[in-house]
């Protein structure tokens, strides 16, 4: 079983960190993007070929392009059930605004983040999606 995970962050170092976090997993394939518009185009392309992403990890601020909130809104237009995790060191958007704008499964992590938390959250999202949104806890993974 294989899972497609979109990661979108304007910081190349953060994308390398994601690669390192999931490097030992044979079941997670990362699809990295530096800008929101690129991520939206990538999701649209995969969605049209039935190769959907299982979860998206998105930074909130990605100058000079669209921000994480706008990226997430566009992604949900393509795939309304895509689980989205916002990961950011700071944000101009408040949680209520995000909750109102983004309908569907949404998580929030602050930078700096713990690798184990990201790893487990991604796996839980992927497995919950596979098993019909049944909550799953992966004890022992951390």
KAKARA-V577327 format. One record per residue. N is the residue number from 1. PSI is psi in whole degrees, -180 to 180 (NA if undefined). NEAR is the number of other ideal C-beta (glycine too) atoms within 12 Angstrom. Layout:
N,PSI,NEAR  N,PSI,NEAR
This chain:
1,138,15  2,143,18  3,139,30  4,122,34  5,119,42  6,132,46  7,129,42  8,113,47  9,138,42  10,-7,30  11,114,24  12,-37,16  13,-40,16  14,-39,32  15,-37,29  16,-39,17  17,-44,26  18,-43,37  19,-43,23  20,-40,17  21,-42,28  22,9,33  23,-28,15  24,-5,12  25,126,24  26,-12,10  27,-5,19  28,126,30  29,120,25  30,143,33  31,90,30  32,144,31  33,144,37  34,-18,25  35,151,28  36,-43,33  37,-38,22  38,-42,27  39,-43,41  40,-44,33  41,-40,23  42,-42,33  43,-43,38  44,-45,22  45,-46,20  46,-38,26  47,-39,24  48,-23,13  49,16,12  50,28,10  51,65,19  52,154,30  53,148,43  54,-25,35  55,154,45  56,133,50  57,118,49  58,131,51  59,149,45  60,-39,36  61,119,29  62,69,34  63,149,16  64,3,11  65,-159,23  66,150,27  67,178,32  68,-37,44  69,-47,33  70,-38,28  71,-47,44  72,-41,45  73,-44,28  74,-39,32  75,-40,44  76,-25,28  77,-34,19  78,-47,26  79,93,32  80,-19,19  81,6,23  82,119,39  83,132,37  84,131,45  85,119,42  86,132,42  87,116,40  88,151,33  89,-26,20  90,162,16  91,141,23  92,-11,15  93,141,26  94,159,15  95,-41,18  96,-40,9  97,-42,19  98,-46,30  99,-40,19  100,-42,13  101,-33,25  102,113,33  103,140,17  104,-177,24  105,123,28  106,135,33  107,164,31  108,130,29  109,144,31  110,145,19  111,142,24  112,144,16  113,163,27  114,128,16  115,-42,25  116,-36,17  117,-42,24  118,-46,37  119,-50,32  120,-41,29  121,-42,36  122,-46,41  123,-42,33  124,-42,30  125,-46,36  126,-46,34  127,-37,26  128,-40,25  129,-42,29  130,-38,20  131,25,13  132,40,10  133,20,16  134,126,11  135,133,13  136,135,19  137,132,14  138,79,19  139,138,9  140,-13,8  141,-39,19  142,NA,15
